[in-house]
């Protein structure tokens, strides 16, 4: 109902979207707007919010916001995430360890066969325990929040290559400082990949081994940088506006 009311007020209908340029006819939705709407107004008719999987925004830009998903959406996001890992060079016999997840990891069918294995260490886990578990898991790929990984490095108190053997580090959720990136590359000798995502949309963009920018997930999202409703020009700052094609 929320989106239907916005479209009606703007005098547009979904059928009016024929090409990218037509997006300018449609009203933007902000997180602040969504935060004031009841859950049942933000989901499609016939869906019960109490029965849907829920993700939460980090709250870094304000209060945390629940994001309601369906299982088809989640499976699409999982496939997109896996595709980005393959693009970064994740191999079938390697281990991915996430230092940035509070969701229990449930091995899928190929992990049970011993390929593309993933493990999660909860954010709430104490530093000492996380440090011990990470050494036991012997990660090839390490997925981190920069601040969490920095705390681990400070706790270790010695060069990364003395307590970690990962050949690649994926950073997401927070900005990765250039100094931290250089430290990982110099001390660990690992390839560093920056990932951009949001609970509302899943994986938005990621680096590949060429490290010449981020690849936008263009088959799932339209990503625009706008200022006063128009696309910015090169070198100009603006607001990231995303249209999901999978919801």
N, C-alpha and C positions, 0 to 999 in steps of 0.2 A: 504493500500500500504506500509506503514512503516514496518509492521511486515512481510509482504510477502518479501520485499527486504532483511530484516535481515535474514530470514530463507534461502532464495536463496543464499545469500553470505556465509552462514555457511554450505551450502550443505545439509540441512535437510528439511523434509516435515512433516506436522502434523501426517501423518500415521506412522512416525518413532517412535512415542511415544507409547510404549506398556506397560511399567512399570516405576516405580519411578526412577530407575537407569538411564533410557534413558534421563532424564531431563538434564543430564550433557552434552549431545550433542547439546543442544539448546542454542543460545546466550541470555545473560541477557540483559534486558532493564532497563536503569536508568531514573530517573525523569529528569535529566539534558538533556538527549537525547530527551525525549518527549517534553520538553519545547521549543526546536528549530524546531519542526515539525509543519507544518500547520495542522489545525484541520481536514481537509478533508482527510489527510493522516493517521490519527490516528483512524478513525472509519471504520466500514465495508463498502464495496461497496454497494451503493444504499441508504445509510443513509445520511441525510443532517444535519450537525452539528448545523445549525441554528434552527432546529426543534426538537432538542433533549434536555431533561432535563440536566442541568449542575450543578455539584458540584465543589467546590473549595477547594484545599488543604489549610492548615492553613498558609503556608509561613514560618513556624518555621525553616525549613531547607533550606531556600532560597526564591525565588520569588513564589507567588501563581500560581498554575497551574490549569486550567480548566479541569475537568474530565467529559467526555460525557457518558451518560448512556441511556439505553432504559427502557421503563416501565416494561417489564418482569424482567429485572435485579433489578429494584427498588422494585418490589413486592417480589422477592426472598429475598432481603436484609431485608425488613420489617418482613418477616416471620422468618428469622434467628434471628433478634433482639428480636422479641416477644418470641421466644423459649428460648433465653438466660435469659430474664426476668422471665419466668416461672421457669427456673432452679435455679434462685436466690430466688425464693419464692414469687414472685408477685402474689397476690390473686385477684380473680374476683371482689371483692367489694372495692378494694383499689385505691388510686389515685397516679399516677406518675407525678411529676412536673420536667420539664427540665429547669435548669438555664443556659443552654448552647446551645441554638438554636436561629438562626435568621430566621428560616423558619416558616411561619404560620402553626399552627397545624390544620389539617382538621379531625374532628372526623369520624371514620369509623363506620360501621353498628353496631358493638357490643358496642362501646362507646355510641352510641345514645340510646342503650338499658340500659345504666347505668352500664356497666361492663367493667373492665380493662380500666378505664378512664385515659387519659393523657392530660397534659396542658404544654404550653411553655411560658417562660418569656424571651424575646429577650435579647441578650447580650448588645445591645445598650441602653437598659432601664436604667434609672438613679438608683443608689443604693437605694435611699430612696423609690422610687416607687416599685422597685423589692422587697424590704423588706416588704412593705405593702401588695403587691399582694401575696407573699409567705405565709404570715400569714392568708390571706383570704382563700387560696386554701387548707390549712391544709393537706399537703402532707404526704403520708405514705412512698412512695419511692421518693427519691430526686436524680436527675441525674445532676452532676456538672462537671465543669472544676475546678480543684483545686485552681487556682489563682482567679477565680471569686468567689468561695465560701469563700476563705480566706478574700477577700475584704469585703464580706457581714458580716463575723464574726467580723472583725475589726470595721465595721460601727455600728454593734449592740452594741459592747462594754460590753457585759455581757455573761455569760455561755450559750451555745447553748440550753440547756434544758429549758431555760426561754423564748425562743422565737421560738423554733422549736420543733415539735413533731414527726418527721420522724423516722420510725423504721429501715430504710435501706438507705444507701447512695451509689450511683454508681458513680465512678470516671472514666473519659475518656479524651482523647485528649492530656492531659499533664501527666507527671510523678506525681504520688501521693507521696509526701514526707512521710516517716515513722512517723515523728513527727505530721503531720496533721492527719494521720490515727489514731494515738493514741488519739489525742485530740477529734476527732469525737466519738471514742469508749468510752472514759472516760466521756466526758461532756454530750453527747447526749445518750449514751447507745445504739447506732445504730450499726447494722451489716454493714460492709464496704466491697464493692465489687470493685475490679479493673477490668476495661475493656480495651481491646487493639483493636484499629480499625484504619482504614484509609479510606479516601474518595475513593481511588482507589479500595478498596476491601470490604468495609463495616466492619462488626464485624469479627475480626480476632481471638480473644480469650477472655475468661471471667472467672472470679472466680465463684465457687459455694459455698454453705454454709460450705463445709468442709475446705475451705481456705488452700488447699494443693498444690497450683499452679493454672495455668490457663488452661481451656479446649479449645483447638484449634478447630475451626470450620472445622473439617476435611472432611466433606462431600461437602464443597464448595471451600476449599483452600488446597494447599500443602505449608507448611511453613518449610523453611530450614534456618539453620544458617551456612553460608559458609565463608571460609577464603582461599583465593587464589584458588577458584573454587572447594574446597573440603569441606565436612561436618566437622565442628569442633568436637573436643573431649570434654568430660566433663570438665568443668572449663575453657575452652578456649573461648575467645571473637571472634566474627565474625560479618558478615553483614546479616541482615534479608533479605531473598529472598523469594518472594511469587509468586506462580503460581495459578491463578484463574481457577476454574473448571466450573464457571457459566457464562463466558463471551464468 
